[in-house]
């Protein structure tokens, strides 16, 4: 994954980690109980409780498996960080940090990714079941077919765990996972690169299509890094299925606000279903676990079915501890913001 130092962003000094310590993963419930916020620095104290060392944070005990060189009374500062794996407390040092060195100008490749227009169809077209089958047959890539089974899901049997796995294997985190013990096989970008090596030998147009798809994935990596620099979260990826057309997924959350608290999560979905037509869904998840949804369906029959199913949807969401506050179903395509209308002096209705 491309690092922020390669993007010519304003550099943040890297914290000096305390020797022998690793980050502490905390549950969402514990994070709420402790009032933890992204990038917050919190101080813990090592205390002896029943001949066992415990880390005390805001009067809460946490099991301590840190270095044995720590003793009761020692104080350790942690920074709160969020990722796809949840919240973690990363130990930091209070030692002064060296000044950041001037950064080199970004390469042409990075500039092309930074300013590349969104092109999700470059990936979704390749990941349609019929396209995938024809592509693998054309390349005669049997081993690639086996690797694909590790990446593709079944919509009929979809679970939250499968969605999480699809995000991890989406290509957003490949370079990071390669350097950790969490790497469990090729992700989507690595799989596409392996196909590109085969296609480059004879199939010129297919090579172009694969390169476009890889460029799109890497531009989404850059987008995620830009969001992190602004203390935001943004993950855009494609969820492929063996029994349905792929779904484009975007998770995003703004930075923490001292007055408003944690920002809302916004989840955007888009697919072009053979049975239901083109669909869009925008879901806003608030800190109190309430949801607001807006759905756009091009076909009137599909919009009618969706309205009839809202009561059942609210019931199903309750089983996950979520409250459906409001849902709006529109028989229309989702409106997009024209770049020519986004300048000063223009007024655009973005209520839906």
C-alpha positions as CSV (number, residue, x, y, z in Angstrom):
1,X,0.0,0.0,0.0
2,X,1.3,3.5,-0.8
3,X,2.5,5.3,2.2
4,X,1.7,8.9,3.0
5,X,5.3,9.9,2.7
6,X,5.1,8.9,-1.0
7,X,2.1,11.2,-1.5
8,X,3.8,14.4,-0.5
9,X,1.3,15.0,2.3
10,X,2.3,17.2,5.2
11,X,4.3,14.8,7.3
12,X,3.3,13.9,10.8
13,X,6.1,13.0,13.2
14,X,6.1,9.3,13.8
15,X,5.6,8.4,17.5
16,X,8.5,6.5,19.1
17,X,7.1,3.2,20.4
18,X,8.2,1.9,23.8
19,X,10.5,-1.1,23.4
20,X,8.9,-4.4,24.1
21,X,5.3,-3.2,24.0
22,X,2.6,-3.9,21.5
23,X,-0.7,-2.2,20.8
24,X,-3.7,-3.2,23.0
25,X,-6.9,-4.0,21.2
26,X,-10.1,-2.9,23.0
27,X,-13.7,-3.8,22.3
28,X,-16.2,-1.1,21.1
29,X,-18.1,-1.5,24.4
30,X,-14.9,-0.8,26.4
31,X,-14.0,2.1,24.2
32,X,-17.4,3.7,24.8
33,X,-17.2,3.0,28.6
34,X,-13.8,4.8,28.6
35,X,-14.9,7.6,26.4
36,X,-12.2,6.9,23.8
37,X,-11.9,9.0,20.7
38,X,-9.7,8.7,17.6
39,X,-6.2,10.1,18.0
40,X,-6.9,10.8,21.7
41,X,-3.9,10.4,24.0
42,X,-4.7,8.7,27.3
43,X,-2.5,7.9,30.2
44,X,-2.5,4.5,32.0
45,X,-0.9,3.4,35.3
46,X,0.5,0.0,36.1
47,X,-0.8,-1.3,39.4
48,X,-0.4,-4.6,41.4
49,X,-3.7,-6.3,41.8
50,X,-3.6,-9.7,43.5
51,X,0.1,-10.3,42.6
52,X,-0.8,-9.5,38.9
53,X,0.1,-6.4,37.1
54,X,-2.9,-4.5,35.7
55,X,-3.1,-1.5,33.5
56,X,-5.5,1.1,34.9
57,X,-7.3,3.4,32.5
58,X,-10.0,5.8,33.8
59,X,-10.4,3.5,36.9
60,X,-10.9,0.4,34.7
61,X,-8.6,-2.6,34.9
62,X,-7.1,-4.1,31.8
63,X,-5.0,-7.3,31.7
64,X,-1.4,-6.3,31.3
65,X,0.9,-8.5,29.2
66,X,3.6,-5.9,28.6
67,X,7.3,-6.0,29.2
68,X,8.4,-7.3,32.6
69,X,10.6,-4.3,33.0
70,X,7.5,-2.3,34.0
71,X,6.6,-2.0,37.7
72,X,3.7,-0.8,39.8
73,X,3.4,3.0,39.5
74,X,4.8,3.3,36.0
75,X,2.8,5.5,33.7
76,X,2.3,4.8,30.0
77,X,0.7,7.1,27.4
78,X,-1.4,5.5,24.6
79,X,-2.8,6.9,21.4
80,X,-6.3,5.7,20.4
81,X,-6.4,4.5,16.8
82,X,-9.3,3.0,14.7
83,X,-9.0,0.6,11.7
84,X,-11.0,-2.1,10.0
85,X,-9.9,-4.4,12.9
86,X,-11.4,-2.2,15.6
87,X,-9.9,0.2,18.1
88,X,-6.4,-0.1,19.5
89,X,-4.3,1.7,22.1
90,X,-0.8,2.2,20.8
91,X,1.9,3.0,23.4
92,X,3.9,6.2,22.7
93,X,6.9,7.9,24.2
94,X,7.0,11.4,25.6
95,X,10.5,11.8,24.2
96,X,11.0,14.8,21.8
97,X,10.6,13.8,18.2
98,X,13.0,14.6,15.4
99,X,12.0,17.2,12.8
100,X,10.6,15.8,9.7
101,X,12.8,15.8,6.6
102,X,11.7,17.6,3.5
103,X,9.7,15.3,1.2
104,X,10.5,14.6,-2.4
105,X,8.1,15.6,-5.1
106,X,5.5,12.9,-5.9
107,X,6.1,10.6,-8.9
108,X,4.0,10.8,-12.0
109,X,2.4,7.5,-11.0
110,X,1.2,8.9,-7.7
111,X,-0.1,12.1,-9.3
112,X,-2.0,10.0,-11.8
113,X,-3.6,8.1,-8.9
114,X,-4.3,11.2,-6.9
115,X,-6.2,12.9,-9.7
116,X,-7.7,9.8,-11.4
117,X,-11.5,10.1,-11.8
118,X,-13.5,7.4,-10.0
119,X,-14.0,4.4,-12.3
120,X,-15.6,1.7,-10.2
121,X,-17.0,0.0,-13.4
122,X,-13.4,-0.9,-14.3
123,X,-13.6,-3.5,-11.4
124,X,-17.3,-4.3,-11.4
125,X,-17.4,-5.2,-15.1
126,X,-14.6,-7.7,-14.6
127,X,-16.2,-9.2,-11.5
128,X,-19.6,-10.0,-13.0
129,X,-20.0,-13.8,-12.8
130,X,-20.4,-14.2,-16.6
131,X,-17.4,-12.0,-17.3
132,X,-15.2,-13.9,-14.8
133,X,-16.1,-17.3,-16.2
134,X,-15.3,-16.2,-19.8
135,X,-12.1,-14.5,-18.7
136,X,-10.7,-17.5,-16.8
137,X,-11.7,-19.8,-19.7
138,X,-10.0,-17.5,-22.2
139,X,-6.8,-17.5,-20.1
140,X,-6.9,-21.2,-19.2
141,X,-6.0,-20.2,-15.7
142,X,-7.2,-23.1,-13.5
143,X,-5.1,-22.2,-10.5
144,X,-6.4,-18.6,-10.7
145,X,-9.9,-20.0,-10.5
146,X,-9.0,-21.7,-7.2
147,X,-7.6,-18.5,-5.8
148,X,-10.8,-16.7,-6.8
149,X,-12.9,-19.0,-4.7
150,X,-11.1,-17.5,-1.7
151,X,-12.2,-14.0,-2.7
152,X,-15.7,-14.4,-4.0
153,X,-18.9,-14.7,-1.8
154,X,-22.4,-16.1,-2.2
155,X,-25.1,-13.5,-1.9
156,X,-27.6,-16.2,-0.8
157,X,-25.5,-17.1,2.2
158,X,-23.9,-13.7,3.0
159,X,-23.0,-13.0,6.6
160,X,-21.4,-10.0,8.4
161,X,-18.1,-12.0,8.7
162,X,-18.0,-12.5,4.9
163,X,-18.4,-8.7,4.4
164,X,-15.5,-8.1,6.8
165,X,-13.4,-10.7,5.0
166,X,-14.2,-9.1,1.7
167,X,-13.1,-5.7,3.0
168,X,-9.8,-7.2,4.3
169,X,-9.2,-8.9,0.9
170,X,-10.4,-6.0,-1.2
171,X,-6.9,-4.8,-2.1
172,X,-6.9,-1.8,0.2
173,X,-4.7,-3.4,2.8
174,X,-2.6,-5.9,0.8
175,X,0.8,-4.3,1.3
176,X,0.1,-3.9,5.0
177,X,-1.0,-7.5,5.5
178,X,2.1,-8.8,3.7
179,X,4.2,-7.5,6.5
180,X,2.1,-9.0,9.2
181,X,1.0,-12.5,10.3
182,X,-2.6,-11.7,9.3
183,X,-1.8,-12.4,5.6
184,X,-3.9,-15.4,4.6
185,X,-3.5,-15.4,0.8
186,X,-3.7,-13.2,-2.3
187,X,-6.1,-10.3,-2.1
188,X,-8.1,-9.0,-5.0
189,X,-5.4,-6.7,-6.3
190,X,-2.7,-9.4,-6.1
191,X,-5.1,-11.8,-8.0
192,X,-5.7,-9.2,-10.7
193,X,-1.9,-8.7,-11.1
194,X,-1.4,-12.4,-11.5
195,X,-4.0,-12.5,-14.2
196,X,-2.3,-9.5,-15.9
197,X,1.0,-11.4,-16.1
198,X,-0.8,-14.1,-18.0
199,X,-2.9,-11.8,-20.2
200,X,0.1,-9.6,-21.1
201,X,1.6,-12.5,-23.1
202,X,-1.2,-12.4,-25.8
203,X,-4.3,-10.5,-24.9
204,X,-3.8,-6.7,-25.4
205,X,-7.3,-5.5,-24.7
206,X,-7.7,-7.7,-21.7
207,X,-4.4,-6.4,-20.4
208,X,-5.8,-2.8,-20.7
209,X,-8.9,-3.8,-18.8
210,X,-6.9,-5.4,-16.0
211,X,-4.6,-2.5,-15.7
212,X,-7.6,-0.1,-15.4
213,X,-9.0,-2.2,-12.6
214,X,-5.7,-2.3,-10.7
215,X,-5.4,1.5,-11.2
216,X,-8.8,1.9,-9.7
217,X,-8.0,-0.2,-6.7
218,X,-4.8,1.7,-6.0
219,X,-6.5,5.1,-6.4
220,X,-8.9,3.9,-3.7
221,X,-5.9,3.1,-1.5
222,X,-4.7,6.7,-2.0
223,X,-8.2,7.9,-1.1
224,X,-8.1,6.0,2.1
225,X,-4.7,7.4,3.0
226,X,-5.9,10.9,2.3
227,X,-8.8,10.4,4.6
228,X,-6.5,9.2,7.4
229,X,-4.4,12.3,7.1
230,X,-7.6,14.3,7.8
231,X,-8.5,12.0,10.7
232,X,-11.3,10.5,8.7
233,X,-12.1,7.0,7.6
234,X,-13.0,6.1,4.0
235,X,-13.0,2.6,2.5
236,X,-14.3,1.9,-1.0
237,X,-14.3,-1.6,-2.4
238,X,-16.2,-4.0,-4.6
239,X,-18.0,-7.1,-3.1
240,X,-18.0,-9.9,-5.7
241,X,-20.5,-12.7,-5.8
242,X,-20.7,-16.1,-7.5
243,X,-24.5,-15.9,-7.8
244,X,-25.1,-12.1,-8.4
245,X,-23.5,-9.0,-9.9
246,X,-21.0,-7.3,-7.7
247,X,-21.9,-4.6,-5.2
248,X,-19.9,-1.4,-4.8
249,X,-19.4,-0.5,-1.1
250,X,-18.2,2.6,0.6
251,X,-17.8,3.1,4.3
252,X,-16.9,6.6,5.5
253,X,-16.8,8.6,8.7
254,X,-15.8,12.2,9.3
255,X,-13.3,13.4,12.0
256,X,-14.2,13.6,15.7
257,X,-15.8,16.9,16.7
258,X,-15.3,18.2,20.3
259,X,-18.9,19.6,20.3
260,X,-20.7,16.9,18.3
261,X,-18.7,13.9,19.4
262,X,-18.1,10.9,17.1
263,X,-19.2,11.5,13.5
264,X,-21.8,9.4,11.9
265,X,-20.9,6.4,9.7
266,X,-22.2,6.6,6.2
267,X,-22.4,3.4,4.1
268,X,-23.2,3.7,0.4
269,X,-24.1,0.7,-1.8
270,X,-24.6,0.4,-5.5
271,X,-25.3,-2.6,-7.8
272,X,-26.8,-3.3,-11.2
273,X,-28.9,-6.4,-10.6
274,X,-30.1,-8.6,-13.5
275,X,-33.3,-9.2,-11.6
276,X,-33.9,-5.9,-9.8
277,X,-32.2,-3.3,-12.0
278,X,-29.9,-0.6,-10.8
279,X,-30.1,0.1,-7.1
280,X,-28.5,2.5,-4.7
281,X,-28.7,2.7,-0.9
282,X,-27.3,5.3,1.5
283,X,-27.3,4.4,5.2
284,X,-26.4,6.7,8.0
285,X,-25.5,5.0,11.3
286,X,-25.5,7.3,14.3
287,X,-23.8,6.9,17.7
288,X,-27.0,5.8,19.4
289,X,-27.3,2.9,16.9
290,X,-30.2,4.5,15.0
291,X,-30.3,4.3,11.2
292,X,-31.6,6.5,8.4
293,X,-31.8,5.0,4.9
294,X,-32.4,6.3,1.5
295,X,-32.9,3.8,-1.4
296,X,-33.1,4.6,-5.1
297,X,-34.6,2.0,-7.5
298,X,-35.0,2.6,-11.2
299,X,-37.9,0.1,-11.5
300,X,-41.2,1.1,-10.0
301,X,-42.0,-2.6,-9.1
302,X,-38.8,-2.9,-7.1
303,X,-39.4,0.4,-5.3
304,X,-42.9,-0.9,-4.4
305,X,-41.5,-4.2,-3.1
306,X,-38.9,-2.2,-1.0
307,X,-41.6,0.0,0.6
308,X,-43.7,-3.1,1.5
309,X,-40.6,-4.7,3.2
310,X,-39.7,-1.8,5.5
311,X,-41.5,-3.2,8.5
312,X,-39.7,-6.6,8.2
313,X,-36.4,-4.7,7.7
314,X,-36.9,-2.8,10.9
315,X,-37.6,-6.0,12.8
316,X,-34.5,-7.7,11.4
317,X,-32.3,-4.7,12.3
318,X,-33.6,-4.9,15.9
319,X,-32.0,-8.3,16.3
320,X,-28.6,-6.6,15.7
321,X,-29.4,-3.9,18.2
322,X,-30.1,-1.3,15.5
323,X,-33.1,1.0,15.4
324,X,-34.5,2.0,12.0
325,X,-35.4,5.7,12.5
326,X,-36.4,6.5,8.9
327,X,-36.3,5.0,5.5
328,X,-37.1,6.7,2.2
329,X,-37.6,4.7,-1.0
330,X,-37.5,6.6,-4.3
331,X,-38.4,5.3,-7.8
332,X,-35.5,7.1,-9.5
333,X,-31.8,7.0,-10.2
334,X,-29.6,8.4,-7.4
335,X,-28.7,12.0,-8.3
336,X,-25.0,12.9,-8.8
337,X,-23.3,16.2,-8.2
338,X,-22.1,17.7,-11.5
339,X,-18.6,19.1,-11.1
340,X,-19.6,22.1,-13.2
341,X,-22.2,23.1,-10.6
342,X,-20.0,22.8,-7.6
343,X,-18.3,26.2,-8.0
344,X,-19.0,29.4,-6.1
345,X,-22.4,31.0,-6.8
346,X,-24.2,27.7,-7.6
347,X,-26.9,26.2,-5.4
348,X,-27.5,22.4,-5.6
349,X,-30.3,20.5,-3.9
350,X,-28.5,17.6,-2.2
351,X,-31.2,16.7,0.3
352,X,-31.5,13.2,-1.2
